[in-house]
Amino acid sequence: MSALNLFGIFALRNGRRSKSGKNYYCFYNTVLQCSSGITLPAEMRIYSPINDVAVEDDTVVFAHCRAYLLYNEILLDASHIFPFPGDPSSREYDENLPNCHAPYVTGVGHVPFHHEVLSENGSKAFNVICSEYVRDGTKTSTIQCVYDGSTPRWNNTPTPNVNSTIHFVGILSDMSQTGTLRVNLENIALNIGHHDANSTVSTPTTTPVKKRKFASFASLPILKTSVSPLMSGEAGPSSNVVESPTRSPSATNQVNITNISKSSTTPLSHHNMDMSISERQNSPLSPIEDQSMQIESSLIIAPVSMLSDIPSDNAEHSETTNETNLGVTPSVKSLGKRKTKK
């Protein structure tokens, strides 16, 4: 288990397209800039399809590469390069580029020796041996990883054990006296072993507010379930209504009468109901609205027609009660009867 990758921003020159083995590649001259100011020459290669053209000189790109790193030979096999837009020959080209000169180095390798303490701020350094497939073959590089003593974050971090495998990420910072490239660590994983199948990974639940070309966060998609629409003229296409359990006919009549009475603002009578029904029949309605109106009219007329079956001695009480149940203000006739009796 071993790997060595490098990603960052590079300026390319002297692009040339040539055949290597069975494939064509573009080769560029570039430079690795360390955070300490040291610059090292390097050669970058990337696969070139048919009719591909090399980029213009001094074009700045973001690249991800497999790397072979020695002080006197640095070879990069780029998986992808992304040129920054603009004219490389213009003076304004550099002004729009990010200030990220030193590339990042990430790798997996084993530690052959114990760490040493550097004279610079008491930093701890240890070598890591990494292998990577570069230039059609496996090549081995030695990287010196450093716990920067000037920052307190590394004070309590243990150094790797000898012959243990680690994963590291850091910035290319300097070169040691022996010619080994030095990386100031940003992150390290000690004693890489087998994957624990029982481990869980938390997922973000924040929903992005605005659709962007490059999102900075994401959440899992919400599953949508189909909902049956309500068979009523008032329910629109976007109404999410769940059908209620089946009711008895009497309960259904009471619920519909109550809803109708709440929505009405004027007293109801046989004449009003007959006129509204005739007007509705003459106006063009959709099949769903027509069915809803027929049901509504039958539910309104049925309770009113039942008033004739009530005994005459309780007619006054029944009439007032039925008008109250319908949500209608008692008629003048009923009020007059009550006043006469008093």
Backbone hydrogen bonds in HBPLUS format (Angstrom, degrees):
<---DONOR---> <-ACCEPTOR-->    atom                        ^
c    i                          cat <-CA-CA->   ^        H-A-AA   ^      H-
h    n   atom  resd res      DA  || num        DHA   H-A  angle D-A-AA Bond
n    s   type  num  typ     dist DA aas  dist angle  dist       angle   num
A0003-ALA N   A0108-VAL O   2.98 MM 105  4.94 153.3  2.05 134.3 134.6     1
A0108-VAL N   A0003-ALA O   2.83 MM 105  4.94 155.3  1.89 131.0 135.8     2
A0067-ALA N   A0004-LEU O   3.17 MM  63  5.86 168.5  2.19 145.7 145.5     3
A0005-ASN N   A0106-THR O   2.75 MM 101  5.29 178.3  1.75 175.4 175.6     4
A0106-THR N   A0005-ASN O   2.93 MM 101  5.29 169.6  1.94 149.8 152.8     5
A0006-LEU N   A0065-CYS O   2.85 MM  59  5.24 161.9  1.88 152.8 157.0     6
A0065-CYS N   A0006-LEU O   2.78 MM  59  5.24 166.3  1.80 161.5 166.1     7
A0007-PHE N   A0104-TYR O   3.02 MM  97  5.47 158.4  2.07 148.4 155.4     8
A0104-TYR N   A0007-PHE O   2.90 MM  97  5.47 165.4  1.92 163.5 159.0     9
A0008-GLY N   A0063-ALA O   3.12 MM  55  5.79 151.6  2.20 154.2 162.9    10
A0063-ALA N   A0008-GLY O   2.95 MM  55  5.79 163.5  1.98 167.8 171.7    11
A0010-PHE N   A0061-VAL O   2.90 MM  51  5.48 160.7  1.93 158.1 164.4    12
A0061-VAL N   A0010-PHE O   2.82 MM  51  5.48 162.5  1.85 161.8 166.1    13
A0012-LEU N   A0059-THR O   2.99 MM  47  5.59 162.3  2.02 150.9 155.1    14
A0058-ASP N   A0012-LEU O   2.71 MM  46  5.29 136.7  1.89 153.9 168.4    15
A0013-ARG N   A0029-ASN O   3.04 MM  16  5.24 139.8  2.21 145.8 155.6    16
A0029-ASN N   A0013-ARG O   2.94 MM  16  5.24 170.1  1.95 150.8 152.4    17
A0016-ARG N   A0027-PHE O   3.08 MM  11  5.39 148.0  2.18 145.4 154.9    18
A0027-PHE N   A0016-ARG O   2.81 MM  11  5.39 163.1  1.84 159.4 163.1    19
A0018-SER N   A0025-TYR O   2.92 MM   7  5.65 158.2  1.96 164.3 168.8    20
A0025-TYR N   A0018-SER O   2.83 MM   7  5.65 168.9  1.84 167.2 167.8    21
A0020-SER N   A0023-ASN O   2.81 MM   3  5.68 164.9  1.84 170.8 175.6    22
A0048-SER N   A0024-TYR O   2.89 MM  24  5.39 168.9  1.90 138.6 135.1    23
A0026-CYS N   A0046-ILE O   2.84 MM  20  5.44 164.0  1.87 164.1 166.7    24
A0046-ILE N   A0026-CYS O   3.05 MM  20  5.44 150.1  2.14 146.6 155.9    25
A0028-TYR N   A0044-MET O   2.85 MM  16  5.20 155.3  1.91 153.1 159.4    26
A0044-MET N   A0028-TYR O   2.93 MM  16  5.20 165.4  1.95 150.7 155.1    27
A0030-THR N   A0042-ALA O   3.06 MM  12  5.31 168.1  2.07 147.5 145.2    28
A0042-ALA N   A0030-THR O   3.01 MM  12  5.31 152.9  2.09 145.0 138.5    29
A0032-LEU N   A0040-LEU O   2.77 MM   8  5.07 169.3  1.78 156.2 158.7    30
A0040-LEU N   A0032-LEU O   2.86 MM   8  5.07 154.3  1.93 142.9 151.6    31
A0034-CYS N   A0038-ILE O   2.80 MM   4  5.22 177.4  1.80 169.8 170.3    32
A0037-GLY N   A0034-CYS O   3.01 MM   3  5.39 161.7  2.04 112.5 118.5    33
A0035-SER N   A0172-LEU O   3.10 MM 137  6.55 151.8  2.19 135.3 142.7    34
A0036-SER N   A0173-SER O   3.07 MM 137  5.68 142.2  2.22 144.9 149.2    35
A0043-GLU N   A0074-ILE O   3.16 MM  31  6.54 156.4  2.22 156.0 162.0    36
A0076-LEU N   A0043-GLU O   2.91 MM  33  6.09 153.7  1.98 168.3 167.9    37
A0045-ARG N   A0076-LEU O   2.82 MM  31  6.18 150.3  1.91 152.9 162.4    38
A0078-ALA N   A0045-ARG O   2.74 MM  33  5.94 150.6  1.83 159.9 169.5    39
A0052-ASP N   A0049-PRO O   3.21 MM   3  5.54 141.5  2.36 135.7 130.8    40
A0059-THR N   A0056-GLU O   3.22 MM   3  5.75 138.3  2.40 139.1 136.6    41
A0084-PHE N   A0060-VAL O   2.88 MM  24  5.92 165.4  1.90 169.6 165.1    42
A0062-PHE N   A0082-PHE O   2.98 MM  20  5.08 156.4  2.04 125.7 130.9    43
A0082-PHE N   A0062-PHE O   2.80 MM  20  5.08 147.5  1.91 141.6 152.5    44
A0064-HIS N   A0080-HIS O   3.23 MM  16  5.79 155.1  2.29 155.1 159.7    45
A0079-SER N   A0064-HIS O   2.79 MM  15  5.82 162.8  1.82 161.2 165.9    46
A0066-ARG N   A0077-ASP O   2.88 MM  11  5.14 162.3  1.91 142.0 141.7    47
A0077-ASP N   A0066-ARG O   2.93 MM  11  5.14 167.7  1.95 153.0 157.2    48
A0068-TYR N   A0075-LEU O   2.94 MM   7  5.17 146.2  2.06 157.2 160.8    49
A0075-LEU N   A0068-TYR O   3.02 MM   7  5.17 155.8  2.08 146.8 153.2    50
A0070-LEU N   A0073-GLU O   3.00 MM   3  5.04 133.9  2.22 134.8 145.7    51
A0073-GLU N   A0070-LEU O   3.30 MM   3  5.04 150.5  2.39  95.4 103.9    52
A0090-SER N   A0087-ASP O   3.07 MM   3  5.58 163.2  2.10 118.9 124.1    53
A0097-LEU N   A0094-ASP O   3.25 MM   3  5.34 166.9  2.27 109.6 111.7    54
A0172-LEU N   A0103-PRO O   3.09 MM  69  5.96 175.6  2.09 172.1 171.7    55
A0105-VAL N   A0170-GLY O   2.76 MM  65  5.45 168.4  1.77 161.8 165.8    56
A0170-GLY N   A0105-VAL O   2.93 MM  65  5.45 153.7  2.00 153.0 161.5    57
A0107-GLY N   A0168-PHE O   3.10 MM  61  5.64 154.0  2.17 146.2 152.5    58
A0168-PHE N   A0107-GLY O   3.02 MM  61  5.64 160.4  2.06 158.1 164.3    59
A0109-GLY N   A0166-ILE O   3.16 MM  57  5.81 154.6  2.23 154.5 162.3    60
A0166-ILE N   A0109-GLY O   2.91 MM  57  5.81 162.4  1.94 172.0 174.2    61
A0110-HIS N   A0129-ILE O   3.32 MM  19  5.63 141.4  2.48 146.1 144.6    62
A0129-ILE N   A0110-HIS O   3.05 MM  19  5.63 168.3  2.07 159.0 158.3    63
A0111-VAL N   A0164-SER O   3.04 MM  53  5.78 149.7  2.13 155.3 163.8    64
A0163-ASN N   A0111-VAL O   2.60 MM  52  5.08 159.9  1.63 174.5 169.0    65
A0116-GLU N   A0125-ALA O   2.81 MM   9  5.36 157.5  1.86 155.7 163.3    66
A0125-ALA N   A0116-GLU O   2.82 MM   9  5.36 167.5  1.83 161.6 166.0    67
A0118-LEU N   A0123-SER O   2.67 MM   5  5.21 167.9  1.68 166.7 168.7    68
A0123-SER N   A0120-GLU O   3.16 MM   3  6.10 159.2  2.20 128.6 131.6    69
A0124-LYS N   A0147-TYR O   3.24 MM  23  5.08 142.5  2.39 135.6 141.3    70
A0147-TYR N   A0124-LYS O   2.71 MM  23  5.08 165.1  1.73 157.6 162.9    71
A0126-PHE N   A0145-CYS O   3.00 MM  19  5.53 154.0  2.06 153.4 161.7    72
A0145-CYS N   A0126-PHE O   2.87 MM  19  5.53 150.9  1.96 167.8 160.6    73
A0128-VAL N   A0143-ILE O   2.74 MM  15  5.26 149.7  1.83 156.2 166.1    74
A0143-ILE N   A0128-VAL O   2.93 MM  15  5.26 171.9  1.94 156.5 157.6    75
A0130-CYS N   A0141-SER O   2.92 MM  11  5.40 167.6  1.94 161.6 165.2    76
A0141-SER N   A0130-CYS O   2.78 MM  11  5.40 165.5  1.80 163.8 168.9    77
A0132-GLU N   A0139-LYS O   2.96 MM   7  5.59 156.3  2.02 152.5 159.2    78
A0139-LYS N   A0132-GLU O   2.87 MM   7  5.59 169.2  1.89 156.7 157.1    79
A0134-VAL N   A0137-GLY O   2.74 MM   3  5.50 141.2  1.89 171.9 161.9    80
A0137-GLY N   A0134-VAL O   3.23 MM   3  5.50 134.6  2.45 103.4 114.8    81
A0144-GLN N   A0181-LEU O   3.03 MM  37  6.19 176.6  2.03 163.0 162.7    82
A0183-VAL N   A0144-GLN O   2.86 MM  39  6.14 160.4  1.90 161.6 162.4    83
A0146-VAL N   A0183-VAL O   2.99 MM  37  6.11 146.0  2.11 164.6 161.7    84
A0185-LEU N   A0146-VAL O   3.14 MM  39  5.91 172.8  2.14 156.0 158.3    85
A0151-THR N   A0148-ASP O   3.44 MM   3  6.04 169.4  2.45 114.1 117.2    86
A0155-ASN N   A0152-PRO O   3.18 MM   3  5.36 170.2  2.19 113.4 116.3    87
A0157-THR N   A0154-TRP O   3.40 MM   3  5.11 162.7  2.43  97.6 102.5    88
A0164-SER N   A0161-ASN O   3.23 MM   3  5.48 150.2  2.32 130.8 126.8    89
A0192-ILE N   A0165-THR O   2.92 MM  27  5.57 163.6  1.94 144.5 147.9    90
A0167-HIS N   A0189-ALA O   3.02 MM  22  5.04 154.6  2.08 139.2 147.0    91
A0189-ALA N   A0167-HIS O   2.75 MM  22  5.04 154.1  1.82 155.0 159.8    92
A0169-VAL N   A0187-ASN O   2.95 MM  18  5.18 149.0  2.05 153.0 148.7    93
A0186-GLU N   A0169-VAL O   2.69 MM  17  5.62 173.8  1.69 151.0 150.0    94
A0187-ASN N   A0169-VAL O   3.06 MM  18  5.18 149.9  2.16 150.0 147.5    95
A0171-ILE N   A0184-ASN O   3.00 MM  13  5.40 146.1  2.12 149.5 147.6    96
A0184-ASN N   A0171-ILE O   3.04 MM  13  5.40 148.3  2.14 160.4 154.3    97
A0173-SER N   A0182-ARG O   2.99 MM   9  5.79 157.2  2.04 145.2 151.6    98
A0182-ARG N   A0174-ASP O   2.77 MM   8  5.02 172.7  1.77 142.1 139.6    99
A0176-SER N   A0180-THR O   2.81 MM   4  5.24 170.9  1.82 155.3 154.5   100
A0179-GLY N   A0176-SER O   3.08 MM   3  5.28 162.9  2.11 108.7 113.4   101
A0199-SER N   A0196-ASP O   3.29 MM   3  5.63 165.7  2.31 109.6 113.9   102
A0232-SER N   A0230-LEU O   2.77 MM   2  5.57 130.9  2.01 111.1  95.3   103
A0239-SER N   A0236-GLY O   3.27 MM   3  5.42 165.6  2.29 107.3 111.5   104
A0252-THR N   A0248-SER O   3.05 MM   4  6.26 155.0  2.11 152.6 160.1   105
A0253-ASN N   A0249-PRO O   2.99 MM   4  6.22 155.3  2.06 147.8 153.6   106
A0254-GLN N   A0250-SER O   3.09 MM   4  6.35 160.4  2.12 149.9 154.6   107
A0255-VAL N   A0251-ALA O   3.08 MM   4  6.28 161.5  2.12 148.6 153.1   108
A0256-ASN N   A0252-THR O   3.04 MM   4  6.22 166.3  2.06 152.3 155.7   109
A0257-ILE N   A0253-ASN O   2.95 MM   4  6.05 158.9  2.00 149.5 155.5   110
A0258-THR N   A0254-GLN O   3.03 MM   4  6.15 158.3  2.08 146.4 152.1   111
A0259-ASN N   A0255-VAL O   3.08 MM   4  6.30 160.8  2.12 148.4 153.2   112
A0260-ILE N   A0256-ASN O   2.99 MM   4  6.15 155.0  2.05 145.9 152.6   113
A0261-SER N   A0257-ILE O   2.93 MM   4  6.10 157.5  1.98 148.0 154.1   114
A0262-LYS N   A0258-THR O   3.05 MM   4  6.24 151.1  2.14 147.5 154.6   115
A0263-SER N   A0259-ASN O   3.25 MM   4  6.41 149.3  2.35 140.7 147.8   116
A0273-MET N   A0269-SER O   2.97 MM   4  6.17 164.8  1.99 152.9 157.2   117
A0274-ASP N   A0270-HIS O   2.89 MM   4  6.03 156.7  1.94 146.7 153.3   118
A0275-MET N   A0271-HIS O   2.94 MM   4  6.11 163.9  1.96 151.8 155.8   119
A0276-SER N   A0272-ASN O   2.97 MM   4  6.14 161.4  2.00 147.6 153.0   120
A0277-ILE N   A0273-MET O   3.00 MM   4  6.13 151.3  2.09 142.4 150.2   121
A0278-SER N   A0274-ASP O   2.97 MM   4  6.19 161.2  2.00 150.1 155.0   122
A0279-GLU N   A0275-MET O   2.89 MM   4  6.03 160.8  1.92 150.7 156.3   123
A0280-ARG N   A0276-SER O   3.01 MM   4  6.09 151.2  2.09 137.8 145.7   124
A0281-GLN N   A0277-ILE O   2.96 MM   4  6.20 146.6  2.08 143.7 152.8   125
A0282-ASN N   A0278-SER O   3.09 MM   4  6.36 147.1  2.20 146.0 153.5   126
A0283-SER N   A0279-GLU O   3.17 MM   4  6.36 138.0  2.36 141.9 152.2   127
A0290-ASP N   A0286-SER O   2.87 MM   4  6.02 162.6  1.90 161.5 166.8   128
A0291-GLN N   A0287-PRO O   3.09 MM   4  6.20 161.9  2.12 144.8 149.0   129
A0292-SER N   A0288-ILE O   3.04 MM   4  6.24 154.1  2.11 142.3 149.9   130
A0293-MET N   A0289-GLU O   2.86 MM   4  6.11 153.3  1.93 151.1 157.7   131
A0294-GLN N   A0290-ASP O   3.07 MM   4  6.30 157.2  2.12 150.1 155.5   132
A0295-ILE N   A0291-GLN O   3.17 MM   4  6.39 159.4  2.21 146.4 151.5   133
A0296-GLU N   A0292-SER O   3.00 MM   4  6.19 154.2  2.07 142.9 150.5   134
A0297-SER N   A0293-MET O   2.90 MM   4  6.11 160.8  1.94 152.2 156.1   135
A0298-SER N   A0294-GLN O   3.14 MM   4  6.28 159.8  2.18 146.0 151.0   136
A0299-LEU N   A0295-ILE O   3.08 MM   4  6.25 149.8  2.17 143.6 151.8   137
A0300-ILE N   A0296-GLU O   3.05 MM   4  6.30 141.2  2.20 144.1 154.3   138
A0301-ILE N   A0297-SER O   3.04 MM   4  6.14 171.9  2.04 154.0 155.8   139
A0302-ALA N   A0298-SER O   3.17 MM   4  5.94 156.3  2.23 137.5 143.9   140
A0305-SER N   A0301-ILE O   2.88 MM   4  6.02 161.0  1.92 163.7 168.3   141
A0307-LEU N   A0304-VAL O   3.11 MM   3  5.63 166.0  2.13 114.4 118.7   142
A0309-ASP N   A0306-MET O   3.22 MM   3  5.64 151.2  2.31 108.8 116.3   143
A0310-ILE N   A0307-LEU O   3.25 MM   3  5.59 167.4  2.27 111.7 114.9   144
A0314-ASN N   A0311-PRO O   3.35 MM   3  5.80 145.4  2.48 106.0 114.4   145
A0315-ALA N   A0312-SER O   3.13 MM   3  4.88 163.0  2.16 108.6 107.9   146
A0318-SER N   A0314-ASN O   2.93 MM   4  6.02 161.3  1.97 152.6 158.4   147
A0319-GLU N   A0315-ALA O   2.87 MM   4  5.92 161.3  1.91 149.9 154.7   148
A0320-THR N   A0316-GLU O   3.17 MM   4  6.34 166.0  2.19 148.2 151.8   149
A0321-THR N   A0317-HIS O   2.99 MM   4  6.11 155.3  2.05 142.8 150.5   150
A0322-ASN N   A0318-SER O   2.88 MM   4  6.02 166.1  1.89 155.1 157.5   151
A0323-GLU N   A0319-GLU O   3.07 MM   4  6.23 160.0  2.11 147.1 152.5   152
A0324-THR N   A0320-THR O   3.02 MM   4  6.18 148.9  2.12 141.8 150.5   153
A0325-ASN N   A0321-THR O   2.92 MM   4  6.18 156.3  1.97 150.6 157.2   154
A0326-LEU N   A0322-ASN O   3.00 MM   4  6.20 146.4  2.12 143.2 151.8   155
A0328-VAL N   A0323-GLU O   2.95 MM   5  5.35 159.1  2.00 171.8 165.0   156
A0327-GLY N   A0324-THR O   3.00 MM   3  5.15 157.1  2.05 106.0 112.8   157
A0335-LEU N   A0331-SER O   3.31 MM   4  6.62 158.0  2.36 144.6 150.5   158
A0336-GLY N   A0332-VAL O   2.89 MM   4  6.09 150.9  1.97 148.2 156.1   159
A0337-LYS N   A0333-LYS O   3.13 MM   4  6.43 150.9  2.22 146.2 153.3   160
A0338-ARG N   A0334-SER O   3.22 MM   4  6.50 157.6  2.27 145.9 150.8   161
A0339-LYS N   A0335-LEU O   3.08 MM   4  6.38 156.4  2.14 147.3 153.5   162
A0340-THR N   A0336-GLY O   2.97 MM   4  6.19 157.2  2.02 149.8 155.8   163
A0341-LYS N   A0337-LYS O   3.06 MM   4  6.32 161.7  2.09 152.9 156.6   164
A0342-LYS N   A0338-ARG O   3.16 MM   4  6.41 156.6  2.22 144.3 150.5   165
